[in-house]
Amino acid sequence: MSGRPVPCSPREIGSLFLFEKLSGEQLGRLCREGRVERFDPGPVYTEGEPADCFYVMVEGTVVLSRRVGGEDVEVTRTSQPGVYAGAMQAYLGDRLRQVYNNSMRVTEPTRFFVLPAGTFADIMREWFPMAVHLLEGLFFGSKSTQAAVGQRERLLALGSLSAGLTHELNNPAAAAVRATATLRERVARMRHKLALIAEGPFSRDQLASLIDIQQRTAERVAKAPVLTPLEAADREDALTDWLQDHGIEQGWQLAPTFVQAGLDVDWLEQVAAAVEEEILPGAVGWLNYTVETELLMDEIADSTTRVSRLVDAAKQYSQLDRAPYQVADVHELLDSTLLMLSGKIGPRIRVVKEYDRTLPRIPAYPAELNQVWTNLIDNAVCAMDGAGGDGTLTVRTALHHDRLLVEFRDTGPGVPPEIRDRIFDPFFTTKPVGRGTGLGLDISRRIIVNKHHGNLDVESVPGDTRFRVLLPLTAVEPDGTALASAAPGGPPLASEDRTTSQEPA
């Protein structure tokens, strides 16, 4: 939007703090190559448009806003003469994507001194060459520093995840190895028992009946009910008494295995009715080996399934074989992250999932959302560790107006009010030296706000800290711009920092 040209007075623009040290000749050049424009209430420029002009307010009231989750959110409102916005980093040229990173409007008739971006860049390089070099070095140097520290943050996170994943994989793998060794021993004993049965006084019909019972016993193991400890103890006592009454030695050792397999006294009565009394002990021993082998095979199947689930979770977490931008189920992402971090969460922290499974899948960058979940869960765990190690982590999803809410709630000591406004600042951390770089929340906010056009905020009181992530339900064209920063009293109205993070935190 263009304003109405009005006369440019070198004396007037020289009274603004930005130009107060310039000479009369320099002020004259500004008026020749720039212009003063008067804008009626309404928009001046829109976020995402090419940054063509540098604006310095002479008089009036200006409002800056950012597009967040499909809505314009006001970030600055001021009437102070001399504040500036627009193409503030035009002197960086093609090395930076030159677009407006916010929207500006005026609420009353307002005059601006306006410089074309190219003219502003030329004047900066000509009048302040040393300052330009310093600003360029500061800008790109800070980016390099942030990238280097971010890389270390990612390596620390990767090391922590690797250690946790290795620990989680080791448990089912070791269980499968132990079960396999025990199974080999039981099968060897079963072969020996089979040889004894073949040499014993068993008729063809008795052997057929025994094999039928063996088959039905194996099927019963697969359908064994889950018993409470009290129910299991009562059933073990009953089976032990039955085995002793029928002359079967060491029945107290067989009873727990039979109970685990879902066998009861009625089942053993069926076995006793199907075979002769003199071969009952041998039949029960044979069935015991059958039950043990079935239980061991179930244990191996369970262990290998757990390994497969962990591998699938790692694959889901890393998103290595998937497009970076896709329609995703946040619950799958949350579950994979919680599983990957289960070793770090530990047994002393209770995890509660309050998922609204009716929520739709949303367009997102899943790998980057997993980075956000990792940072927020890690911070919650560290907070509760510092408070004694016990606590509850609640992960909740819900529909919040027209956006999807993901909330992480912990029972830690909370975020003190005096630092609450700083926790999203780069390099600010409350963790001990070596445990954090202060980039986790900064990267998380950039991913949510810049990449997904959502919002990330925090509410905290002792015992109840909630980080709330709001994500749009529909696709928004990503622009890669960063949050605007306001600095009243002379500094710029908005920052031109457009960096985003697409790497693990």
C-alpha positions in Angstrom: 0.0 0.0 0.0 1.3 3.4 -0.9 0.8 6.6 1.1 0.4 10.2 -0.1 3.7 12.0 -0.7 4.2 15.1 1.5 7.2 17.4 1.7 10.4 16.1 3.3 12.0 18.4 5.7 15.7 17.7 6.5 15.3 19.5 9.8 12.3 17.3 10.8 13.9 14.0 9.9 17.1 15.1 11.6 15.2 15.4 14.9 14.6 11.7 14.9 17.0 9.7 17.0 18.0 7.5 14.1 19.3 10.5 12.1 20.3 13.0 14.8 24.1 12.6 14.2 23.9 13.1 10.4 25.3 16.2 8.7 23.1 18.7 6.8 24.4 17.2 3.5 23.5 13.7 4.5 20.0 14.8 5.6 19.6 16.5 2.3 20.5 13.3 0.4 18.0 11.4 2.5 15.3 13.8 1.5 16.3 13.7 -2.2 16.6 9.9 -2.5 13.8 9.1 0.0 10.4 10.5 0.6 7.9 11.3 3.3 4.5 9.6 2.9 1.3 10.0 4.8 -0.8 6.8 5.4 -4.4 6.7 6.4 -5.5 4.1 9.0 -5.0 0.7 7.5 -2.2 -1.6 6.3 1.2 -0.4 5.2 2.8 -3.7 4.2 2.0 -7.4 4.7 4.1 -10.2 6.1 5.8 -12.3 3.4 5.8 -9.6 0.7 9.2 -8.6 -0.8 10.9 -6.1 1.6 11.1 -3.1 -0.8 11.3 -0.2 1.7 12.7 0.9 5.0 10.2 2.8 7.2 10.9 5.4 9.9 7.8 6.8 11.7 7.7 10.6 11.9 4.4 10.9 13.8 1.3 8.7 14.3 0.7 5.2 15.8 2.0 2.0 14.3 1.0 -1.7 15.0 3.1 -4.7 14.0 1.6 -8.2 13.9 2.6 -11.7 13.0 0.6 -14.4 11.3 0.3 -17.3 13.8 -2.0 -20.3 13.2 -4.0 -18.4 10.5 -4.5 -15.4 12.8 -2.8 -12.0 13.0 -1.2 -11.7 16.5 -0.2 -8.2 17.6 3.4 -8.0 18.8 4.1 -4.2 19.0 2.1 -1.0 19.2 3.8 2.4 19.6 3.5 6.1 19.0 7.2 6.9 19.6 8.7 9.0 16.7 11.7 7.4 15.1 10.9 3.8 15.5 11.6 1.8 12.3 10.7 -1.4 10.5 10.7 -3.0 7.1 13.8 -3.8 5.0 16.1 -3.3 8.0 18.8 -5.8 6.7 18.8 -4.8 3.1 22.6 -4.2 3.3 23.0 -8.1 3.5 21.7 -8.3 -0.1 21.1 -11.6 -1.7 22.7 -13.4 1.2 19.4 -13.2 3.0 15.9 -13.6 1.7 14.5 -10.1 1.7 10.8 -10.2 2.7 8.8 -8.5 5.4 8.7 -10.8 8.4 5.7 -9.1 9.9 2.7 -7.0 8.9 2.5 -3.2 9.7 -0.6 -1.1 9.9 -1.4 2.3 11.3 -4.4 3.2 13.5 -4.5 7.0 12.8 -3.1 9.2 10.0 0.7 8.5 10.2 3.7 9.9 8.4 6.7 7.8 7.6 10.1 8.6 6.1 10.5 5.9 3.5 13.8 4.8 1.9 13.8 2.2 -1.0 15.6 -0.9 0.2 18.4 -0.5 -2.5 19.0 3.1 -1.5 19.1 2.2 2.2 21.7 -0.6 1.5 23.9 1.8 -0.6 23.8 4.5 2.1 24.7 2.1 4.8 27.7 0.7 2.9 28.9 4.2 1.9 28.3 6.1 5.2 29.0 3.3 7.7 31.3 0.7 6.1 32.8 -0.4 9.4 29.4 -0.7 11.0 28.1 -2.8 8.1 31.1 -5.2 8.4 30.5 -5.5 12.1 26.7 -6.1 11.6 27.4 -8.7 8.9 29.9 -10.4 11.1 27.5 -10.4 14.1 24.6 -11.6 12.0 26.4 -14.5 10.2 28.7 -15.2 13.1 25.7 -15.7 15.4 24.2 -18.1 12.8 27.4 -20.1 12.7 27.6 -20.2 16.5 24.0 -21.2 16.8 24.5 -24.0 14.2 27.6 -25.3 16.0 26.0 -25.3 19.4 22.8 -26.7 17.9 24.9 -29.6 16.4 26.3 -30.3 19.9 22.7 -30.2 21.3 21.7 -32.7 18.6 24.6 -35.0 19.4 23.8 -34.9 23.1 20.2 -35.8 22.3 21.3 -38.5 19.9 23.6 -40.0 22.5 20.8 -39.9 25.2 18.3 -41.6 22.8 20.9 -44.2 21.7 21.7 -45.1 25.3 18.0 -45.4 26.1 17.2 -47.4 22.9 20.2 -49.7 23.6 18.9 -50.3 27.1 15.4 -51.0 25.9 16.6 -53.4 23.2 18.8 -55.2 25.6 16.0 -56.4 27.9 13.9 -58.3 25.3 17.0 -59.5 23.5 18.4 -60.9 26.7 15.1 -62.5 27.5 14.9 -64.1 24.1 18.4 -65.5 24.5 17.6 -66.9 28.0 14.3 -68.4 26.8 16.0 -70.0 23.8 18.6 -71.7 26.0 15.9 -73.0 28.3 13.8 -74.1 25.4 16.7 -76.1 24.0 17.0 -77.9 27.4 13.3 -78.6 27.7 13.1 -80.0 24.1 16.0 -82.3 25.0 14.2 -83.6 28.0 11.0 -84.0 26.0 12.9 -86.2 23.5 14.2 -88.2 26.4 10.7 -88.5 27.8 9.4 -89.5 24.4 11.9 -92.4 24.3 10.8 -93.6 27.7 7.1 -93.4 26.7 7.9 -95.4 23.5 9.6 -98.1 25.6 6.9 -98.2 28.2 3.7 -100.2 28.4 1.5 -97.8 26.5 -1.0 -99.1 24.0 -1.6 -97.4 20.6 -4.9 -96.0 21.9 -3.2 -94.6 25.0 -0.5 -92.9 23.0 -3.2 -91.4 20.6 -5.1 -90.2 23.6 -2.0 -88.7 25.2 -1.1 -86.9 21.9 -4.6 -85.5 21.7 -4.4 -84.2 25.3 -1.0 -82.7 24.4 -2.5 -80.8 21.4 -5.5 -79.5 23.4 -3.1 -78.5 26.3 -1.0 -76.4 23.8 -4.2 -74.7 22.5 -5.2 -73.9 26.1 -1.8 -72.3 26.8 -2.5 -69.8 24.0 -5.8 -68.8 25.6 -4.6 -68.7 29.3 -6.5 -66.0 31.3 -4.7 -63.3 33.2 -5.1 -64.0 37.0 -4.7 -61.7 39.9 -1.9 -62.8 42.4 -4.6 -64.0 44.9 -6.4 -66.1 42.2 -3.1 -67.6 41.0 -2.1 -68.5 44.6 -5.4 -70.2 45.3 -5.2 -72.2 42.0 -1.6 -73.2 42.7 -2.7 -74.6 46.1 -5.5 -76.5 44.6 -3.3 -78.0 41.9 -0.6 -79.0 44.4 -3.1 -80.8 46.5 -4.5 -82.7 43.5 -1.1 -83.7 42.2 -0.1 -85.0 45.7 -3.4 -86.9 46.0 -2.6 -88.7 42.7 0.9 -89.7 43.7 2.7 -87.2 41.6 6.0 -86.2 43.2 7.1 -82.6 43.4 3.7 -81.3 42.5 4.5 -78.0 44.1 7.0 -77.4 41.3 4.6 -78.3 38.5 1.6 -76.3 39.9 2.9 -72.7 39.1 3.7 -73.7 35.5 0.2 -75.3 35.0 -1.5 -72.2 36.5 0.5 -69.9 34.2 -0.7 -72.0 31.3 -4.3 -71.7 32.3 -4.7 -75.3 33.5 -6.9 -76.1 36.5 -8.1 -79.1 38.5 -10.9 -79.8 36.0 -8.4 -80.1 33.2 -6.2 -82.5 35.2 -9.3 -84.6 35.9 -9.9 -84.9 32.2 -6.3 -86.0 31.8 -6.7 -88.6 34.6 -9.8 -89.9 32.9 -8.1 -90.3 29.6 -5.1 -92.4 30.7 -4.5 -95.4 33.0 -3.7 -94.6 36.6 -0.2 -96.2 36.3 0.8 -94.0 33.5 -0.7 -90.8 34.9 2.6 -89.5 36.4 4.4 -90.0 33.1 1.5 -88.3 31.2 1.5 -85.3 33.6 5.3 -85.0 33.3 5.0 -85.1 29.5 2.3 -82.4 29.6 4.5 -80.3 31.8 7.3 -80.3 29.2 4.6 -79.4 26.6 3.4 -76.5 28.7 7.0 -75.2 29.4 7.9 -75.3 25.7 4.8 -73.4 24.8 5.4 -70.8 27.5 9.0 -70.4 26.4 8.0 -70.0 22.8 5.4 -67.3 23.9 8.2 -65.6 25.8 10.5 -65.6 22.7 7.6 -64.3 20.5 6.9 -61.6 23.0 10.6 -60.6 23.3 11.1 -60.4 19.5 7.8 -58.5 19.1 9.1 -55.9 21.6 12.3 -55.6 19.7 10.3 -55.2 16.5 8.2 -52.5 18.2 11.3 -50.6 19.3 12.7 -50.7 15.8 9.4 -49.5 14.4 9.3 -46.7 17.0 12.9 -45.7 16.1 11.8 -45.7 12.5 8.7 -43.6 13.3 10.7 -41.3 15.4 13.4 -40.6 12.8 11.0 -40.6 9.8 14.0 -41.7 7.7 11.9 -43.3 5.0 9.1 -40.7 4.8 8.6 -37.4 3.1 9.5 -34.4 5.3 6.1 -32.8 5.0 3.1 -35.2 5.2 -0.2 -35.8 6.9 0.6 -37.3 10.2 -1.1 -38.7 13.4 0.3 -36.8 16.4 -0.6 -39.7 18.6 1.8 -42.0 16.7 4.5 -39.4 16.9 3.9 -39.0 20.7 3.9 -42.7 21.3 7.2 -43.3 19.4 8.9 -40.4 21.2 7.7 -41.7 24.6 9.0 -45.2 23.8 12.3 -43.8 22.6 12.7 -41.9 25.8 11.3 -44.6 28.1 14.8 -45.4 29.4 15.4 -41.8 30.3 12.0 -41.3 31.9 12.6 -44.3 34.2 10.3 -46.2 36.5 9.9 -43.5 39.1 8.0 -41.1 36.7 4.5 -42.1 35.9 3.4 -41.4 32.3 -0.3 -40.7 31.8 -1.8 -40.4 28.2 -5.0 -38.4 27.8 -5.5 -38.7 24.1 -8.5 -37.6 22.1 -8.4 -40.3 19.4 -11.1 -38.5 17.4 -8.7 -35.8 16.4 -7.8 -35.7 12.7 -4.4 -36.3 11.1 -2.7 -33.0 10.4 -0.2 -31.8 7.7 3.1 -31.4 9.5 6.8 -32.1 9.5 6.7 -35.3 11.7 10.5 -35.6 12.3 10.6 -32.0 13.5 7.5 -32.4 15.7 9.3 -35.4 17.3 12.2 -33.0 18.1 9.7 -30.8 19.9 8.2 -33.6 21.9 11.7 -34.8 22.8 12.7 -31.4 24.1 9.5 -30.9 26.1 9.6 -34.4 27.6 13.3 -34.1 28.4 12.7 -30.8 30.2 9.8 -32.2 32.2 11.9 -35.2 33.3 14.8 -33.1 34.3 12.5 -30.8 36.3 11.1 -33.8 38.2 14.5 -35.4 38.6 15.6 -32.2 40.3 12.7 -32.4 42.6 13.5 -35.9 43.9 12.9 -38.1 40.8 9.3 -39.0 41.4 6.4 -37.4 39.6 3.8 -37.6 36.9 4.1 -36.7 33.2 0.7 -36.2 31.5 0.5 -35.9 27.8 -2.8 -34.6 26.6 -4.3 -34.0 23.1 -7.5 -32.1 22.5 -9.3 -29.8 20.0 -8.8 -26.2 21.0 -11.1 -24.0 18.9 -9.9 -24.7 15.3 -6.5 -26.0 16.3 -5.0 -29.2 17.7 -3.6 -29.0 21.3 -0.8 -31.1 22.6 -0.1 -30.4 26.3 2.8 -31.7 28.4 2.1 -31.4 32.1 4.6 -32.3 34.8 4.6 -32.2 38.6 8.0 -30.6 39.0 8.8 -27.4 40.9 7.6 -25.1 38.1 9.2 -22.3 36.2 9.9 -19.2 38.4 8.0 -16.1 37.3 11.2 -14.1 37.0 12.6 -16.3 34.2 9.4 -17.3 32.5 9.8 -14.7 29.8 13.4 -15.9 29.1 13.1 -19.7 28.8 12.5 -19.5 25.0 15.6 -17.2 24.5 18.6 -18.9 22.7 21.3 -20.2 25.0 19.3 -19.5 28.2 19.2 -22.6 30.4 18.7 -23.6 34.0 20.3 -27.0 33.6 23.7 -27.8 35.1 26.8 -27.3 33.0 27.1 -30.1 30.4 23.4 -31.0 30.5 21.9 -28.3 28.3 22.9 -25.6 25.8 19.7 -23.5 26.1 18.6 -24.1 22.5 16.0 -26.8 23.1 13.0 -24.5 23.7 14.3 -21.9 21.2 14.4 -24.6 18.5 11.1 -26.0 19.6 9.4 -22.6 19.3 10.9 -22.0 15.9 9.7 -25.4 14.6 6.2 -24.8 16.0 5.8 -21.1 15.0 7.9 -20.8 11.9 7.5 -24.2 10.3 4.0 -25.1 11.4 2.4 -21.6 11.9 1.3 -22.8 15.4 2.0 -21.6 18.9 4.0 -22.7 21.9 3.5 -21.3 25.4 3.9 -22.2 29.1 1.8 -22.0 32.2 3.5 -22.8 35.5 2.9 -23.0 39.2 4.8 -25.3 41.6 3.6 -28.8 41.0 1.8 -28.0 37.7 3.8 -26.9 34.7 2.2 -27.1 31.3 3.8 -26.6 27.9 1.0 -26.1 25.3 1.5 -26.7 21.6 -1.2 -25.5 19.2 -1.1 -26.7 15.6 -3.3 -25.8 12.7 -5.6 -28.5 11.4 -5.1 -27.5 7.7 -2.0 -26.9 5.7 -0.4 -23.4 5.7 2.2 -22.5 3.1 5.5 -22.5 5.1 7.5 -19.3 4.7 10.5 -20.1 6.9 10.4 -16.7 8.7 11.2 -16.3 12.4 9.5 -14.6 15.2 9.4 -10.8 15.2 11.0 -9.1 18.3 9.9 -5.8 19.6 12.3 -3.4 21.4 10.6 -0.1 22.4 12.5 3.1 23.0 14.7 3.4 20.0 15.7 -0.1 18.8 14.0 -1.5 15.7 10.4 -2.5 15.7 11.1 -5.9 14.2 14.0 -8.3 13.7 14.8 -9.6 10.2 16.1 -13.0 11.6 14.6 -15.6 9.3 16.5 -18.7 10.5 14.7 -21.9 11.2 15.9 -25.2 12.5 15.2 -28.4 10.6 17.6 -30.6 12.5 17.2 -32.6 15.7 17.3 -30.6 18.9 
